[in-house]
Amino acid sequence: MSRHAQLRDHDVNPCIVETDASNKCMDDNNYNKDKCTAYFLKYRNCRKFWHAIMMQRRRDGVKPEMPSAEERKKMLESMGKPY
C-alpha cells in the first residue's frame, strides 16, 4: 500500500476528518493560515490524543497499537469527543 493510500485509510489514520477540514479551510481561504487556526488546532489535538492512546497500547503490549476505525468509534462514543 502506498504512503498516500495509508494516510487515507481510516484504520491507519484516525484524523482523516480533521485533515480534510483543514485542507478545505485552506482551499476556501486562499491558503491564509490565520483563518484556519481552529482547524489546525483540532487536527493537532486529534493527533496528540491518538498518539497517546497508541503509546499506551504499545506499553501495555496491545496489538495493533492503533485501534481499528470501528474500535476508535466505540471509544469516542463512550467518552465523548475529547478533542
C-alpha positions in Angstrom: 0.0 0.0 0.0 1.4 3.4 -1.0 2.0 6.1 1.6 -0.8 8.2 0.3 -3.2 5.2 0.4 -2.2 4.6 4.0 -2.9 8.1 5.0 -6.4 7.8 3.5 -7.1 4.5 5.3 -9.4 5.0 8.3 -7.8 2.1 10.1 -4.4 3.7 9.9 -5.1 7.4 10.2 -7.6 8.4 12.9 -7.6 12.1 11.9 -8.8 12.0 8.3 -11.8 14.1 9.0 -9.7 16.8 10.7 -7.1 16.7 7.9 -9.8 17.1 5.3 -11.4 20.0 7.2 -8.0 21.8 7.5 -7.3 21.3 3.8 -10.8 22.6 2.8 -10.4 25.6 5.0 -7.1 26.4 3.3 -8.6 26.0 -0.1 -11.6 28.1 0.8 -9.5 30.9 2.2 -6.8 31.2 -0.5 -4.3 29.5 1.9 -4.5 32.2 4.5 -3.4 30.2 7.5 -4.6 32.8 10.0 -8.2 32.0 9.1 -7.8 28.2 9.6 -6.2 28.2 13.1 -9.1 26.5 14.7 -9.0 23.6 12.2 -5.2 23.2 12.7 -5.7 23.1 16.5 -8.4 20.4 16.1 -6.1 18.4 13.9 -3.2 18.8 16.3 -5.3 17.7 19.3 -6.6 14.7 17.4 -3.0 13.6 16.6 -1.9 14.1 20.2 -4.9 12.2 21.6 -4.5 9.1 19.3 -0.7 9.2 19.7 -1.1 9.0 23.4 -3.5 6.0 23.0 -1.1 4.3 20.7 1.8 4.8 23.0 -0.2 3.4 26.0 -1.2 0.4 24.0 2.4 -0.2 23.0 3.5 -0.1 26.6 0.7 -2.5 27.5 1.6 -4.9 24.7 -1.7 -4.5 22.9 -1.7 -5.2 19.2 -2.4 -3.5 16.9 -1.0 -0.4 18.6 -3.6 1.9 16.8 -7.1 0.8 17.4 -9.2 0.0 14.3 -11.6 2.6 13.0 -14.6 0.7 14.5 -12.8 0.4 17.9 -11.9 4.1 17.8 -15.6 5.0 17.1 -16.7 3.0 20.1 -14.1 4.6 22.3 -15.2 8.1 21.2 -18.8 7.3 21.8 -18.2 6.1 25.3 -16.1 9.1 26.3 -17.4 11.9 24.1 -15.0 13.5 21.6 -12.1 14.6 23.8 -10.5 16.9 21.1 
